[in-house]
Amino acid sequence: MSEGYRDVPLPDFCLEGTGGLFRSRDCLDRLTVLYFYPKDNTPGCTTEGIDFAVLYSEFRAADCAIFGVSRDSLASHRRFKAKLDLPFDLLSDLDEVACTALGVMKLKNMYGKQVRGIERSTFLIDGHGLIVRAWRGVKVAGHADEVLQVVKTFL
């Protein structure tokens, strides 16, 4: 968890998503999970999406919305969402607006080369638009359940 983002207002941004336009101010009046992932249709990102989908009804019971965010195109997101039957929307950040605002772009090693990419990260936003919890360098296994347990503390 990154304490540097605790109780900090969610930056203002607007992204296109599979459910239409998303504005960060849409996070007001309810808990919201924004999970940033590197790429559609990759093993870890697929598992993470499925894990959040399996627990979706419990997140909704806690009046918590979920959005996945990556730099993939809206068309890619639509295919990925349909393929996995994800019950939540995916947001396209082609211009890295949200990624930059939340500091999730990092240099990563891939096949011996340094590449810029998204560091798997999740942010929990309260109903006042404040980031109340941030997870950085997320490991997929058990992560969605851990986020749900934190969400339940707000009930």
HUUR-V631908 format. One record per backbone hydrogen bond with DSSP energy under -1.0 kcal/mol. NH is the residue of the N-H (numbers start at 1). CO is the residue of the C=O. E is the energy in kcal/mol with one decimal. If there is no record, write none. Layout:
NH/CO/E
NH/CO/E
This chain:
2/134/-1.3
5/2/-1.4
6/3/-1.9
7/131/-3.1
8/5/-1.0
10/129/-3.2
15/22/-2.8
17/20/-1.3
18/90/-2.1
20/17/-1.8
22/15/-3.2
24/13/-2.7
26/23/-2.7
27/24/-1.8
28/25/-1.7
29/127/-3.1
30/27/-1.0
31/63/-1.1
32/125/-2.3
33/65/-3.0
34/123/-2.6
35/67/-2.6
36/121/-3.5
37/69/-2.5
46/42/-2.7
47/43/-2.4
48/44/-2.5
49/45/-2.2
50/46/-2.4
51/47/-2.7
52/48/-2.3
53/49/-2.2
54/50/-2.7
55/51/-1.3
56/53/-1.1
59/55/-1.9
60/56/-2.8
61/57/-2.0
62/58/-1.0
63/60/-2.2
64/59/-2.2
65/31/-2.5
67/33/-2.3
68/89/-1.8
69/35/-2.8
70/91/-1.8
77/73/-2.4
78/74/-2.5
79/75/-2.0
80/76/-2.7
81/77/-3.1
82/78/-2.2
83/79/-2.9
84/80/-2.2
86/81/-2.1
91/68/-3.5
92/16/-3.1
93/70/-2.8
96/93/-1.8
100/96/-2.2
101/97/-2.2
102/98/-2.2
103/100/-1.0
104/99/-2.5
106/117/-3.1
108/115/-3.5
110/113/-3.3
113/110/-1.6
115/108/-3.2
117/106/-2.9
119/104/-3.5
121/36/-1.4
122/135/-2.1
123/34/-2.5
124/133/-2.8
125/32/-3.1
126/130/-2.8
129/126/-1.9
131/8/-3.3
132/124/-2.7
133/124/-1.2
135/122/-3.0
138/120/-2.5
143/140/-2.2
146/142/-2.0
147/143/-2.6
148/144/-2.3
149/145/-2.3
150/146/-1.8
151/147/-2.6
152/148/-2.4
153/150/-1.1
154/151/-2.0
155/152/-1.4
